[in-house]
Amino acid sequence: MDGSLSFDTDDYIVEAKWWKEPMEREHVDIFDAKVRRKGKNALGLYIAVNGFTAGAVREHDRRTSFVTMDGGDLYAVLEGRIPLDELLKRKKRYANETGNCYFPVYLALAD
């Protein structure tokens, strides 16, 4: 765990990876376990600048305790194309509706 933050009415456990390779399933599974061991209402925010492998996303596409952000999400926020709070709200809503941890920024911008 790299830190935590409160946003809206939720508390998030944050993990940030600035690795050259996308995050593999094993790394994402470890983070999922960390989040599940926290408080009942804790959520996770996994930030990986180079994204996530298809296997990592597929493993958490029906049941997830966290949302993901990648470099594309970060650039969209830094370039002012979407406010961070709006992106987090949309990611959380998508995860709650679908169980999927992955909601790329281009879907949020298409709305």
LINFEN-V415084 format. One record per pair of residues at least 12 apart in sequence whose ideal C-beta (glycine too) atoms are under 6 Angstrom apart, sorted by the first residue. I is the first residue (numbers start at 1). J is the second residue. D is the distance in whole Angstrom. If there is no record, write none. Layout:
i:j:d
I:J:D
I:J:D
//
This chain:
i:j:d
1:13:6
1:34:6
2:14:5
2:15:5
2:16:5
7:88:6
10:43:5
11:42:6
12:43:5
12:45:5
13:35:5
13:38:6
13:42:6
13:44:5
14:45:5
15:31:5
15:46:5
16:47:4
17:48:5
18:49:5
22:50:5
22:51:5
22:52:5
22:53:5
23:48:4
23:52:5
23:56:6
24:53:5
24:56:6
25:55:5
25:56:4
25:59:5
28:56:4
31:46:5
32:65:6
35:65:4
35:66:5
36:65:5
44:65:6
44:66:3
45:67:6
46:66:5
46:68:5
47:69:5
48:70:6
49:71:4
51:70:4
57:102:5
60:101:4
61:100:4
62:99:4
63:99:5
64:95:6
64:99:6
64:101:4
66:101:6
67:91:4
67:92:6
67:95:5
67:101:6
68:101:5
68:102:5
72:105:5
73:105:5
76:105:4
82:108:6
87:108:6
90:108:5
91:103:5
//
